[in-house]
Amino acid sequence: MSFSKLTSQELQKLAKLSGFEVSADEALKFQDQLEVILDCIREIEKVPFSETVNNNKAINVFREDKVKPCESLDILKNAQQVEKSFFVVPKILKDHA
């Protein structure tokens, strides 16, 4: 699958199909943001893979779920940065204003 650049007409069609009203300014912003996402998908497409599975190495990934008590504050002790009981992580998408 190959993705071409997202046109403003395609973005307006997506917005309409999604039930969103998008202004011209918002459309430009969203178009840039969606292009970033599509660029990531284009990179993923470059990764070679085989559609066949080697059944000799297949393992049973199903197991019984076990509920274990967990204190969220204990987990947050391992975080590099915390804000109001939440992990703070680096932003990975750029703002396109």
N, C-alpha and C positions, 0 to 999 in steps of 0.2 A: 504494500500500500504506500502511496506517495501523496504527500500533502502539498498543495500549492499555497501561495500566500492568500490569506483570508481577505476577501474584498469587503467593502462597506455594505454592498448589497447582500452578501452572504450573512454578514453580521446582523443586518436588519431582519433578514428572514429567520435567523436563529432566535432573535429576540421575539419576533412575532409568534413563532412556534412555541416558545417558552412562556408566552403570555406576559412579556415585559414590555414596557414602554421605555424607549431609549432615546435620549436627546442626541443631537449631532455631536456635542462635546463628549458625552458619555460613550457614544459609539467609537470615537477615536481612541479614548482611553481603553475601552474594553477590547478593541481591535488589537492594540499593542499588547495587552496582557494575554490575550488568547494566542497571539503569535509566539510569545515566549513559551507557552505551554506546547504549542505545535512544534516549535523548535526542539523541545525536549523529546517529544514523540519521534521526530525525525532522527534524533541521535539514537534512540532505542532501536529504531528500525535497522540501524547499521550493525547491530550485534548479531553475529551468526548463531544459528541454533539448528538443531535437528528436530524434525517433527516425530521421529521415532523414539520410543522409550525402551531402554534396556531393562527388560523384566528381571534379569538376573540380579540386579541390584535393588529391586523394589523392596521397600520395607513397609511394615504396617504402621501408618502414621496415626491410626485411630487408637485412642486410649481413653480410659475413663477420666472425666474431669474430676479434679479434687479441689474443693474449696478450702482455702487456707486463710485464716484471719490475717489481716494486714493493716497496719497503721500508716496512713498516708504521710504523717509527719516523719516517720522513720524513713520512708522512701525519699522524701524531699531533702533529707540530710545529705544525700549523695549528689544532689543537683549543684551545678556550678553557680546558677543564679535562680532565685526564687522571688516571686512577687505575689502576695496575698494567697498563699497556699497553692500556687501554680508554678510549674516549671517555666522558665524563660529560656527560649531558644532563639538562635539567630534567624533573621528573616532570610528567606531563600528566593523570593520573587522580587523583582525590581518594580518600583513605582514608575509608571509612565504617565506623566502629567502632560 
